Every structure is written in structure tokens, then in C-alpha cells.
Amino acid sequence: MASSREAIERSAAHIYLSALPFAEKDSLVYKEFAPQYSGLIAIEKFGIGRHGGGAIMTLTGHCGAVRSVAYSSDGLLLASCSEDGMVRIWDTQTGEEAMSPLLSGDGMVLSIDFARNNRRIASGTETGIACVWDVTTRQASCLSLRGHSDVVNIVKFSPDGSLLASGSKDKTVHLWNPETGEQLAVLNGHWGSVNGLSFSPDGDILASIGESNHMVMWDTSAMKAAGKPLRGAGLETVDFSPDGKLIAETANHIVTLRQHPRNDIFTDLRCSARTLCARFSPDSRSLVSTHGQDVRLWTLQPDLADSYWVDLTGHTAAVRWATFSPCGFYIASASDDGTVRIWSTGSGQAVVRQLVAHEKAVSSVAVSLDGNVIISSSADKSVRVWNARTGEATLPPFHGHPNEALSVSASLDGLLAASDSAERTVRLWDAHSGAEVGDPMRGYTKFVNKMSLKAVERTMGFSNDGQRTAALSSNVSRTAAFSNDGQRLASASNGNTVQIWDVATQTPLPSGPLRCTTWVSTVAFSPDRELIAVGDNSGRIYVWEADVGREKSKPWQAATTSVKSLAFSPNSEKIVSGGDVNVSIIWNVANSQPILALHGHTDGVLSVAWSLDGSLIATGSSDHTVRLWDANKGAPLATLCGHADEVQSVVFTPDGQFIASGSKDAGIRKWDADTACKGVPKRDGNPVAALESGILKDGWLVGSSGELLLWVPAEYRAYLQLPPCTLLIHKSRLILRVGDSGLHAGQDWKLCWRD
């Protein structure tokens, strides 16, 4: 209910109309009041956990990046440490500070841990001093432990509290008596900084991990290594599961799970960004990890490789640490954004399985000729094929690119997908099986694998007379593009050149390579196959005659910086360009002069597309919107809102009725262009129609007269699918519908009370 506070303060009626539909179904509020009301909007969540992945509490007070957090054993207190040199203790029930901040005066505090008896807190500092705080007194006292010669990265109490371990950049692990401050042992065995420590549940083993890319097991009784170091990927953290059966270690983009005590590697859980921390839940059935700005909650399956996850989003900078509360129902996270956030894991730690979708930004989308399939490429290095009606993945992801996949195109018959990537290679995929066809085609070499080129000619199904067009491929901006007759391939080369390949002879054409002033950013063939247009990072557009490689005119200065996208009109007489500025320009190819400027976006235009009948232009922008324009007059027709980040690709379906867009928010949306251009239909007071044609404005779903239909909490807005968006392909989705009892809204809202 707290997420609907703004709605309730503005309109008391939305206690029922908005807050109640979004309340968790297992909450006391919902169970008590929902049966008493009818005619409310029904909320369907797909791949969305409790609170929409939003934090239930945000703790502010630190003036620098928060490096670590730790719960007391009863879960009533939470300790946090920061680069501001402070240790703060929070009351987890109220979110208020339980005592004055603790300041040791030893610089940044990089690690924190609570002793099991809740009497002591340990912290590690940048000056090489570990501190033990007695927090049972009104004025906490500090015991300084000196012995390290460099930064203390990590501190950890043994389960019984009799030992304190500290790991340092000086490549050593120290063991201390936390009661007296006596140094008990110095453990040498690492060749680099020690970043992670974890005691086994019985306290007999201490695992340490760090930059030497190996893990050492220490016998805490003998205070020496228990066997040889274990080679692994560990760089950041290590954690024993509470049941003692697993060990999790983190490195780069991976959480590695080992069996204990054999220490065999079970599986790797892969994340989309650098993983700084991984911690088990109290029942050992879940795992929390941090990657980038997100907290990832894993549900571990009997076959660990089948484990699935949900991301908890809200931090605005890197998340350094995350840990479960002792009851397992909450997670606390520490971030460089200076905040501590507490998240609900849901009743019994139930984690919602997210929908199949890209894990990172969608860089490009293409549509098959029949409009039934959407193909996408992504920064997660994959190419995927989707059912354009249901949004379901029809195949497992195509993996092969070592770097992010920059763009993708589809063959006319739907048999082949072609993608290019940051390493400047073009890969061909069988769109029915997902198998890679032939070897990668490298645009910066003089030779191309014959099998690959023959595969293009064979599987793309071009007619003998060369008249069968593939406007969907040539009309979408990319760094590699096929001509419409399928006989040529233009690909951005190594730097500022474009190579043109003759598919029939499997050799580069003598008309290339085509040279630009700076790095090539986009390539397009004209539909009549006579011209190649290229944009570069200096803001210039180059147009060459494809057969001879001769410049048709001097380069056009289209933008002040980079030209991000180009598309030819169907008759090849015009080009629309987009770049880092917020204006798209339509050019006359014959005289190299601008014809119209499309003003409306508030940020750079990253993608452009021309409908096949020539009447519409679509643009995608860094301002998170897709806009539709009258291609002849340059007049704005519609603004499509829904993406939560930059729109990096737009493409029309062959019939021009729909647009597909791909975004940096990792989502793909399909829009009804006809509906968007016609505007909001008349509803004649029908509340169901009002919902279907509502517009999201400042968090409110509003009708054409500005009436408030529904407040959508901030944590759900990125997942909302509203007309004219007919399909959202994303890890999470929120659908609004009207129940069997209709919808009581507007002046009739009081009818929602049951007699």
C-alpha cells in the first residue's frame, strides 16, 4: 500500500481503485478487503516478484558509496559501512538509526560483520586496521587490530564468535581474538589481494579467495592450510551454504557453485554484468548475487544448472554487497549510490520465474516477410527468434558472437538470420534450428568462406531474375546489409571502411573498399540496389554507386557528431537519417540537399525506418520513445511511450500496420501503427474502452478527459503493456484487464462496494 501513497493523497477513492488491486494477494490488507469490492481493475503479473522488484525500504544517511551490510542474528539490526568512513546501525523495523554513527578515523570502511551474539561489530578499513566495536554500551567502544600492511578488504566472525578473520590487499589472512584483540595467526598462501572470506557452518574451515585466482581452505584449529589451493575463477567473494554442502565464489560475470567438502565444481551461474558478491539464504535453497546496478535472487534447483532468478532493480549505481536476513524473508543491499535497500523475497522465499527474454540491451530488431516472426540481436551476445503474435521464443538463443551483437536481418523466406557484432564479423544462422551456417564472414579480410557465401545465396531464396526484394533487410540501419537481390553484402570493416562482397563469386568486389573519414556507424543499400549509403562517427553521410564504388556526391554533413541510422525511401530517391542530435533529416539523394527536418524528440535519434508504402517514417530515440511521422509532410503523427530506456532499433512490418522496436531496457515492443496514428477513439462513457485506450501520464493511467483511472506504482511502469503496444517481450510483463463484474470508475466508483 505504501507504493500507492501518492495516489491516496491525491484521491481517497484510489485506496480502493488503485492501492487494492496492486496489493500483494497474500497480504492481510488484500485478504481482508478484496472480497468486499467488485468492479476493480484486475492486475496480471508475469515474471514480476513482490513489489515489482522494488525495495520496500531505502536507508539514507551515508555520504559516500556503501561497501557492505550485515544483519544481527535476530534480524532487528542492520550494520552498514561506507567510503565516508562511517559505520551506521539501523533498526530494520523502522528504518531509523539505532545509535549514533561509529567513526574510527581510519579512512574508508570497506567491510562489516556482526558477531552471532550481537555484541560486537567488526569493520575493515583502507588504512589496514580492523576494528571491533562493542555495541552493547550506550557509547560504542572500538578495539583497533593492527597488523596488516595494506587495505583490509574483508572481515568475518567465526560462527561461535571466538575468531575474527581479516583479509587484506597485503596478500595475507589474519586471525584474531575479538575479545582481547590478540593476533592469533598470519596465514600466507595468496599471491594477490585477499577479497573474500567465509567460515564453514561448523567453524572448522575458513575459505579465502582473491586476485591470485585461487581459493585456500584453512584449518582453523591448526591455523594452517588444509590441502593445496583450489584453482578457480574466484576474485571477489566466497560463501559457504548454511547446510555446508555448497560453496559459492564470484568472479567477473559468474557465480561458481562447488560441492563441499569435495570442492568439485557443480555449475556456473552467469550474470550480465560484473558480479561482486554472492550469499546463500539461511535455508540454502536460494542465493543472492549482485551484478551491475541490480540484485539478483536465484532459486536453486536440484539440478543447479536449472536454477532461475529474478532481478531486484532500483539502485542507481553499482551494488557492492547483498545478504539475506536471518529469517530469509528480506535482502539488504549496499550500493555506490550511497543507499542501503531492503527487499522482500516473498512469502517463504518464493521467487517468480521471469519470462524468457534478452538479459541486456536489444540492439536491433527485424521482421520476417510474413510478419509472423521477430528476430532480435542483443548486447548479451545472442540472437533470438520470437513469435510475433505471442512473444514466445521459438528457439533457444543463438550464441556465437564473442562480443555484443550489433544488428540483425532476416531472409525473405524466414530460413536465415544474419547478425554482425562488435568484432566486425557477420554470422549466419539457420532460423529454424538455430545452428550457425558456415564460418563467420570477416569484413576486414580479403577472403570469405565459400560455404558461408553459398549459404546466403541458397537459404535466402532469391529469385533467378533478381527482382524479388528484401526491403526489410536493406531498409533497417546496421553495420552490415544485403542488397535486395541478395547478390551483394556490404559490411563495415575494421575502422573507417566498408567492404562489398559478391556473393556469387565469393570475392570482394573491385568497387570496394569504400573509405570514410572516421569509424563507420551504419550501412544501408538502396531498394533499387544501385546505391550504398554509409554514416560515420564524424556526422557525415556518404553515398556510393554500388557497382563501381564511385561517390555519387561529396559527403553530406548530416550531424554534428555521429550518424546513428539511415534508411532509404522505397523508391530510393530519399534518405532519412538519425544521429546524436534530436532531429531526423530527410534528404534528397539526387542533389544531396535536406528536404525536411523532423522535430519532436528530446534526445538523439538512434534508429529510423521507412514503411514499405513510403507514407510513414518511424524513429527511435534516447528519450525512450518511438515517434511516427508523415513521410511526405514531416508532420508528427504519434508518440509511442513505454520503453524505459533508449530505443535502439525500429522496423515496420511488411504491411505497415505494426512497428517493432528494441530498447536498451532489454525489451522488444510491437506497436499498432494504425491505432497510434488514428489517436484515442471515442468511448461514449464506456469505462472498459477507457481503460483500453488510457494514457500513462506522471504515473496515472488517465482517460481522454484527464480522469484518473488507475495509479501505477513506479516499480511496475516499465513492465506495463498498454495500447497501442500490442506485445511486450521482456523478462517481466504487467497486464491490466477488466473483470467479469465490469469496471466501476469515474463518477460510479462508489459502486465498487459490495452490499
MARNUVO-781500 format. One record per residue (C-alpha): residue in one letter; y, x, z. Coordinates in steps of 0.001 Angstrom, whole numbers, plus 524288, in hexadecimal, padded with zeros to 5 digits. Layout:
BEGIN
aYXZ ...
end
This chain:
BEGIN
m800008000080000 a808FD80B8980285 s8097280EB77F3F1 s80F58801317F195 r81A15802C17FBAA e824BD8033A7F14D a81FD47F6997EB3B i81F567EF7C7F849 e82CFE7F3FD7FC10 r832747EEE57EF47 s82AF17E2157EEDB a823067DCD67FA49 a81ABF7D4B57F0F6 h814917E1537EC25 i80D927E3027F917 y804237D9927F28E l806D27DB5D7E413 s806827EA477E3A2 a8021D7F0867F068 l7F5FC7E8427F250 p7EFFE7EA7A7E4A9 f7F18F7F93D7E640 a7EC467F9A17F42A e7DF0A8004F7F596 k7D43C7F6297F4F5 d7CDC37FB6680149 s7DA557FB718092D l7DC587F1F981462 v7E8B87ECE180DD6 y7E19F7E92580161 k7D5C37E37580832 e7DE4D7DB318110B f7E8467D5F280762 a7E26E7D6447F9A1 p7D9D87CA2A7FBC0 q7E60A7C2767FF61 y7ECC37C45B7F23B s7EA407C1197E402 g7F1497C3197D721 l7F3DE7D1837D99D i7F2EC7DC3F7CF82 a7E58A7E2A17CFC6 i7E51A7F1717CFAD e7D9B27F8757C938 k7D8B7806FE7CBFC f7D06F8101A7C3E0 g7CEA081E187C85E i7D8FA81C8C7D2E8 g7D65881F867E127 r7DD2981A227ED0B h7EBF881A9D7EC5C g7EAEE81DF47DDE9 g7E8D482C257E166 g7F59B82C2D7E8E4 a7F7D9831DC7F65C i7F86982889801EA m80143831CE8096C t80A4783CF880595 l80E8B8467E8102A t81B6484D7680DC9 g82257857A5815D9 h81E63864DE81085 c828CA86C3A808EA g81F5A873F080092 a81220873097F9FA v8077D86DF580319 r7FBE98772B8027B s7F177870E680AF6 v7EDF986577813E3 a7E3B28636981E7D y7DF718579F8268E s7DC8B8578583506 s7CE73853EF837F0 d7D2558462B83C30 g7DA9B8442D83002 l7E6A88404C837E3 l7EE6184C9183480 l7F0A7853F4827D9 a7F5FB861CA8276D s7FD2C8671F81B8D c802B78747081866 s80CF78785180E90 e813F188349807C6 d81FBD87F3280FE9 g819238865681B55 m81645879CE822D5 v80A158738D8284A r80BBD864EC82A42 i8030285B8C831B7 w8029A84D6A82D21 d7FDFA840D083360 t7F4F583B62828CF q7F6BC82D5F82D54 t8059282D1482CBE g808E18385C8239D e8126883DA682DB4 e8124684B8C832F2 a80A8B84C5283F8C m811FF8581A844BB s81CA886195840FC p819AE86A998356A l812DB8775E838CC l819DD883AD83431 s813B989109835B4 g81E5B8989A82EAF d8144689FA682658 g8188689A7D81926 m81150890DB81089 v8059888A04816A0 l7FA8F889A280CC1 s7EEFF883D281410 i7EC4387AB381F70 d7E05B8762E82713 f7DD9986D9A832E5 a7D38A8719083D1A r7C9078676283FA7 n7CDC08656984DB9 n7DB5A861DB8488D r7E18186BA1851F6 r7E4E28763F84853 i7EA99877B083ABC a7E97B8845883312 s7F289888938281F g7F314893F481EA4 t7FFEE89A1181A57 e805688A27980F7C t808258ADB2818E5 g7F9B68AFA281BE0 i7FA028A91282939 a7F0EC89E1A82D31 c7F631894F383798 v7EECE88C798414A w7F6B88814884700 d7F33587A3285399 v7F7D286C4C850EE t7F3508663185DAA t800038698F86473 r80D148632286244 q8125C86FD685CB7 a807FF875D4853E2 s805848843785669 c801EB88E2E84BFD l7F80F8995184CDD s7FA5C8A33F841EC l7EE558AA0E83C65 r7F1D08B71583626 g7E8998BF6182E3A h7E9D78BBE781FE0 s7F2188C4B981750 d7F5AB8BA4180D5D v7F7598AB8F80B9B v7EDFA8A2B281325 n7E991898E1808D2 i7E001890BF810B9 v7DC4988DE481EE9 k7D06A8864C8237E f7CAD3882A8830D8 s7BC23882DE8330E p7B62087570835C4 d7B572877F88446D g7C30B87E01844CB s7BE5388AEB84A76 l7C222892D183E6F l7CDC1893648356F a7CC13899B882822 s7D77C89E6581FDE g7D72D8A2FD811C7 s7E19F8AB9980C0B k7E72B8B18D7FFF4 d7E3588BE8F80632 k7D54D8BB89801A8 t7CFF08B99E80F78 v7CB248AEA78182E h7CE718AF9A826A5 l7C77E8A876831A3 w7CF238A53683DF3 n7CD7489F3084B60 p7D76B8944284A4C e7D856892E985912 t7DC2F8A10185BE7 g7E0948A5F584EAA e7D68C8B0EF84F0E q7D2728B643841CE l7C39C8B5988416F a7C0828BB24833FD v7C6208BF9682707 l7BD458BBCD81BC4 n7BE538C42580F7C g7B7898C072802F4 h7C18E8BAC97F9A5 w7C8368C24E7EEA3 g7D3A78B90E7EDCE s7DB948AF4B7F595 v7D3C28A6227FE6F n7D85A8984E7FB7F g7CDFA88F2E80108 l7C5CA88E1C80D77 s7BBFC8842981267 f7B278883C381DD3 s7A51E87D9681C3E p7A37A871348247C d79BC3878A482EDF g7A5C4883B582EF4 d79B7888E2882C2E i7A0B8891A981EAF l7AE8C8943E81A12 a7B0C0893E480B5B s7BC5B89B2980599 i7C13D89B127F7B6 g7CC568A1127F018 e7D1A78A8507E474 s7C6238B1BC7E39B n7BEFB8A6767DD12 h7B3EB8A6177E6DC m7B04089F9B7F3B0 v7AB848A66580005 m7A33989FFB80A90 w7A5998A59581828 d79C948A47F823F1 t7A6088A08282ECA s79CE58A505839A2 a79AAF8B28D83410 m7A84C8B29B82E09 k7A38E8B8BB8216C a79FFE8B496813AF a793BF8AC3E812B2 g78EB58B149805BE k795218B5CE7F935 p7A18C8AF987F3D5 l79F428A3F77EAE1 r7A4FC8A4EA7DD61 g7AC6F898D07D98B a7B8F4893397D44D g7BF36891867E1A7 l7CD6E8956C7E2E2 e7D41A88B487EB5A t7CC66883E77F5C3 v7BEBF881D77FB23 d7B932876B78035D f7AC17873608098D s7A7F586527808E9 p7A69485F4E816A6 d797F285D4E8147E g796B886BC68114B k790088698180435 l79B0486D127FAC8 i7A5EA876E97F91A a7B1C2874317F080 e7B9E487F3D7EAFB t7C5C287E097E22A a7CAB6886647D70D n7D3AE883AB7CBA3 h7CFF8875F17C6B8 i7C2A98751F7CD54 v7BC7C870EB7DA1E t7AF30877977DB2D l7A4EE8712B7E3D8 r79A42879D27E9A3 q78DFB8766D7F0FD h78D7787C167FEBF p786FC8844180416 r7810F888B57F71B n78EC2889327F12F d789FB8857A7E39E i7948D87F677DB1C f79212870DF7D91C t79D1F86D087D012 d7AB6086ED67CC76 l7B503863A07CDF5 r7BFB5865BF7C401 c7CDFE862237C5E8 s7D922861B67BC26 a7E1F286B597C357 r7E0EF876C17CCB0 t7D90A872C37D896 l7DE7E8785A7E540 c7D630871787EF6F a7C994869D07F162 r7C511863777FE17 f7B96085AEE80183 s7BA3084DAA8081F p7B46E84C35815DD d7A8398458E81080 s7A69884FE6805BA r7A628845347FB64 s7B3BC847757F5CE l7BC53852F37F270 v7CAF78543E7F119 s7D0F285E847E83E t7DEA88619B7E3C0 h7E2458642D7D5B2 g7F0298650F7D0CD q7F85685A547D6FB d7ECA4851967D9BB v7E2A584FC87E477 r7D51484D257DEFA l7CB368455E7E6E9 w7BD23847827E2A5 t7B18A83ED37E5BC l7A5C0847DD7E61D q799638429A7DFEA p78B24846917E27A d78C1E84DB37D591 l798C0855027D866 a79B96856607C9E7 d79D67847827C968 s7A7E78478A7D3F2 y7B3EB83FAD7D06D w7C1E583FD17D519 v7CEFE839157D66B d7DC4B83FBE7D684 l7E63583CCC7E125 t7F37983EC47DADE g8010B83F4C7E07D h8048284D487E3CA t80EEA853227DB00 a80AAD861647DC26 a7FE21869217DDE4 v7F51A8648F7E8CB r7F0BE8702F7F0F2 w7E73C86A107FA8B a7E06085D547FD8B t7D6F6859688083F f7CFF984D5B80D82 s7D3108470981A74 p7C7D9847A382469 c7C4908394A821C5 g7C42D83BE481329 f7CCE58305880FCE y7D9028387F80CF7 i7DCF5844CE805CF a7E8C984D3580907 s7EEB6855E77FE8C a7F8D5860CA7FEAE s8018F863737F301 d80BF286C6A7EDB9 d814AD860647ECED g816D78620A7FB9C t80F60855E47FFC1 v802BE852778067B r7FC128463B8015E i7F17283E158077E w7E87D8365B7FE8F s7DE7182BD080129 t7D0EE82EB57FBE8 g7CD2B8204F7FCC3 s7C3768194480549 g7B7C4821E9807DE q7BD7082C217FEA0 a7BA00823B17F2DA v7BFB882A5A7E6F9 v7C2BD822CC7DAAC r7BCAA8289A7CE7E q7C79B82AA47C4DC l7C69F8264D7B6D6 v7C2A082FB67AC1E a7CEE6835D87A680 h7D581842C57A3EA e7D83484AF67AFFD k7E4B18510C7AAD2 a7EF9D84E3C7A13E v7EC248477479477 s7F21984FD5789CF s7EEB2847E777DBA v7E89483B157793E a7E3278369376C2E v7DD9A8299976790 s7D25F8274475E2A l7D4FB8204B75158 d7CEBD813A97562B g7D6908144E762CD n7CA588136076B45 v7CA9082125770B0 i7D4D0829587779C i7D2C88380B777F4 s7DA748406E7816E s7DC7384EAE784F0 s7E0A1853A779214 a7E54D85EEC79A64 d7D82085DC17A149 k7D2D9864CE79516 s7CB1A8590B7906A v7CB2084F8B78501 r7C6A7841AA787E5 v7C31A8357978032 w7C666827ED7857A n7C391819F3781D0 a7D1128150177DE6 r7CE2A80745782CC t7C7E3809F379011 g7CCC1817A879321 e7BF0081C4979617 a7BAEA82A0C79279 t7B0FD8296378782 l7AC998378A78934 p7AD068424B79361 p7B8EB84B24791CD f7B8C48555D78709 h7BA3B8629F78D93 g7BC0D86F4878644 h7CA518732478687 p7CCE287DF379077 n7DADB87926791B4 e7E15186BE079166 a7DEE2863AC7854D l7EC2D861BF77EDA s7E9768575D774A6 v7DEDA84F5A76E52 s7DC9F847DD761A7 a7D22583E9E75CB1 s7CB2083DF374FBC l7CC048318F747AF d7BDCA82DBD74998 g7BDE7830C775817 l7B38D83B66756DC l7BC0D846F175A81 a7C66B84AAC7643D a7CE7B857067626A s7D5CB85D6876DA0 d7DDF68698E76F32 s7E19E870D177B6E a7EA7587AEE78177 e7E1EE8861F77C99 r7E5438818976EA4 t7D7AE87D3776AC6 v7D388870817645F r7C69086ACC768D9 l7BEF486030761E8 w7B6F5856267694C d7ACC884C3F76543 a7B35383FE876A61 h7A6308390176BCB s79EEC843617739E g7A9AF84BEE77932 a7A368858387738F e7AC39862D976E66 v7AB1F8647B75FAC g7AAAB8729475B35 d7B2D987D6E760EC p7C12687C96764EE m7CACB87E70759D4 r7D4A8888B975D80 g7E1A9886F2756E8 y7E5A189508758AD t7D9CE89B4C75208 k7D76789D4C7438A f7CA168972D74387 v7C51E889EE747B1 n7B702886A274A45 k7B1408802873E37 m7A9468768C74619 s7B5808718674CBF l7BCE686F6B74038 k7B177869087396B a7AFF48604674535 v7BE0485BCB743C7 e7BBE78587073595 r7AEE2851BE73833 t7B143849F97448C m7BF1784581741FD g7B9F083DDB73650 f7C51883FBA72CD0 s7C3B08391F71FAA n7C158840ED7133C d7CE3D83D2B70D4A g7D593841A871943 q7DD03834DB71A2A r7D75B830737271A t7E20483323730FF a7E1578374773F21 a7EF00833E274355 l7EAD6833227517A s7E7C88418C75155 s7F39084660749CB n7FD8283D6875009 v7FB688424175DE7 s8020D84EBA76245 r7F920859FC765DA t7F7688688176422 a7EC7B8663175A57 a7EBF785B8674FFE f7E39B857927446F s7E95B8534A7379D n7E65C845377344E d7DC93848D0729BB g7D5528518D7335A q7D5FE85D5B72A59 r7DF60865537329E l7E12F868A8740C8 a7EDF086DEE74622 s7ED358747075365 a7F73F87B2075BE4 s7F3E58896E75C02 n7F5A889452765C1 g804228931676869 n80DD488EEE75E14 t804EF88C8475265 v7FD3F8812C74C96 q7F0E1883C5744F6 i7EC4787A9473A26 w7DDC7879EA73794 d7D6EB8752972B52 v7CB5886D7073055 a7C3EF86DD07236D t7C45D87CA9721D3 q7C44A87FE273055 t7CF718897172EB3 p7DDC588A087324C l7E67A8855872753 p7EF6B88F8272120 s7FAC58866D7244B g7F9CE88A8E7327A p7FC3188EE173CA1 l8090A8879B73E7E r8126688EAD74784 c81BF3888D375130 t8268888F2775953 t81FA688CF17664D w813438871476BF5 v80DE087B687647F s80DE586EFC76CA8 t809B38644376316 v803CC862D47556E a802C98570674C55 f7FE248546773E67 s8056784A5473650 p7FD2B83E7173298 d7FE6A8420072422 r7F89E84F7A7278A e803B7856A7720B4 l80B3F85B8472C91 i808E88620F7399D a812F68608E74461 v81352869C474FEF g81BAC869EE75C35 d81DE8875F376488 n823218797D771DE s8308587D2A76C7F g8332286EFD768B5 r83110870CD75A30 i829588685C750AB y8234486F07744CA v81E41867B5738E6 w8157486EA672F33 e80F2586A9B7227A a800F086AC472671 d7FB3C86FAD71989 v803B787BB7717F5 g808E187E3C725AF r816DC87DF5720D3 e8218F878EE729C7 k826DC86C1A724C1 s833CD86EEC72B6A k839D587778735BA p8354E8744E7439F w83C11868E074A2B q841B686AD1757B2 a83C2E85E9375DCF a83DB9861C276C47 t8444186B5D77553 t8372186FE777A72 s8293486C7677697 v824BE8626A76C93 k8199E85BB3773C1 s814E8851FF76997 l815CD84E0375B44 a810FF8427075359 f8129283F35744DD s815958318174034 p80A5982B6773867 n8118F82DEC72B95 s813D383C4572F47 e8228383AD172D10 k826BD83BBC73B4B i8234F8432974796 v825DD83F337559B s826FF84A3575F6D g8270E84B2D76E2B g82A4D8566D7771A d82F6485AB27844A v83B7B85245782BE n83B6284389784F2 v83E3383FD0776D5 s834BA83E3376B78 i839C78408E75DC0 i8357983ABD750C2 w837408445874587 n83805842D6736DB v82E0F84C6773182 a834A084D3C72415 n841E28523C728DD s83E458571E73695 q8489A84E6773CA5 p8477F845E6748C7 i847978375874600 l846E4830F37535C a846CD8351B76188 l83E9782D5D76B22 h845D182CE477827 g83FE8826F87845A h836FA8305F78B5F t83C868373079750 d8349D8439779572 g82E0184B7378AC6 v825DB8450978011 l8185D84B3478057 s8113D842D97765B v8144783A9876A63 a80C51831DA7615F w80F058297E7556F s807CB81CBB7532B l7FFD781C2C746A9 d8083181157740D9 g8145F8198974339 s81B7680F4974B4D l81A4081507758EE i81BE08220475FC7 a81652824C076D38 t81B5182F9A7760C g815F7834E2782CB s81EB183BE178C5A s81FC38442A7987D d826848384879E83 h818DD8323479FB6 t81B4B827937958F v816E8823E5787E6 r8215681DFA77F33 l8202B81640772A1 w82A6F816E8767EE d82DB28102375B35 a82AB881B2E751BD n8348A8165B747A8 k8401B8135375085 g83D5F81C4375C01 a83F2B810CB76545 p8379D810F677227 l82D638062F772E4 a826308083977FB7 t8247A8115678B41 l816A88126F79081 c815F68164F79ED8 g809C9819737A683 h806D7827DF7A584 a809D182FC07B1BE d80CC283C787AA90 e8106D8423179D57 v80B2783B2179151 q805A08462D78926 s7FF9383EB577DD5 v8011D831C3776B8 v7F9C082C3D76B14 f7F91981F1976411 t7EC7D817FB76115 p7EA778161A75259 d7EEC1807DF752A7 g7FB2580B7775A0E q7F86B8016C764A4 f7F5AE80B2876F7F i7FA558185C77440 a7F25F8220D77C2C s7F98282B9E784E3 g7F4ED8373678CDB s7FC4583C6279890 k7FD438479D7A1F3 d7F93783DB47AC5C a7EB5483F5D7A6E7 g7EB8F8316C7A1CE i7EA3E82B0B7947A r7F0B281DEF79203 k7EF0381475786C5 w7FAD180BEE783D7 d7FC4E7FF8077BE9 a807888030C772DD d809267F53476DB3 t80A997EF9077B51 a813E87FA5F77F54 c81CDB7F83B773B4 k81D167E97877554 g821BF7EAA878360 v81EBC7E1DF78EE1 p819B37D48E78A59 k81EBB7C7CF78FC3 r816977C34379B1F d81B727B57779D98 g81A727B7617AC36 n80C197BB1E7ABA5 p809F37C4F07B6CD v7FD787CA207B0A8 a804E77CD7D7A42C a80FA07D32B7ACB7 l805EA7DCA37B2AC e800447E07F7A589 s80DAB7E3B079FFE g813D07E9397AC4C i81B597F5FF7AC35 l81A80800557B6D2 k8282D8037C7BB91 d82B1980BC67C793 g81DA8808C57CCE3 w81E9A7FA1D7CA83 l817567F2677C052 v8222F7E9707BBA7 g822F67DDE47B268 s82C8E7DC147A71A s836827D5EE7B04C g835517E0E67BA0B e82CB57D93C7C376 l824867E19F7CC8D l816347DF4A7C99E l80F7E7EA787D0A6 w812DA7F6F07D7DA v80A2F802327D36C p8095780D207DD9A a80D1B81A797D852 e7FF67820047D9C6 y7F9F48162A7CFE9 r80440816177C52F a7FE7F821177BD07 y7F1C8819727BBDE l7F7A080C617B7FC q7F3D1806A27AADD l7FE0B7FCCB7A664 p800E57F6DE79901 p803847FBAC78ECD c7F9EF805FC793B2 t7EC978008F79035 l7E45880C09794D5 l7E59A8170D79EA7 i7DBE98225279E62 h7DDFB8294D7AB42 k7D65C82D307B74A s7DC548215E7BE2D r7E0B4813FE7B99D l7E726808297BFD3 i7E5B47FABC7B9B1 l7ED827EEC07BDEE r7E80B7E13E7BB67 v7E9F77D33E7BF53 g7DF0C7CD057C73C d7D8577BFF67C520 s7E2697B9247CDA1 g7ED817BD3C7C4A5 l7F9AD7C44F7C8F6 h803CE7BF377D275 a8104B7C69E7CF90 g81ECD7C4517CE5B q823767B7E87D506 d8155D7B39C7D721 w811707BF457DF60 k80FD67B6F17EBBE l804687B0147E54A c7FC517BC537E7DA w7FA097B7647F5CF r7ED717B0047F71A d7EE497A31D7FE92 
end
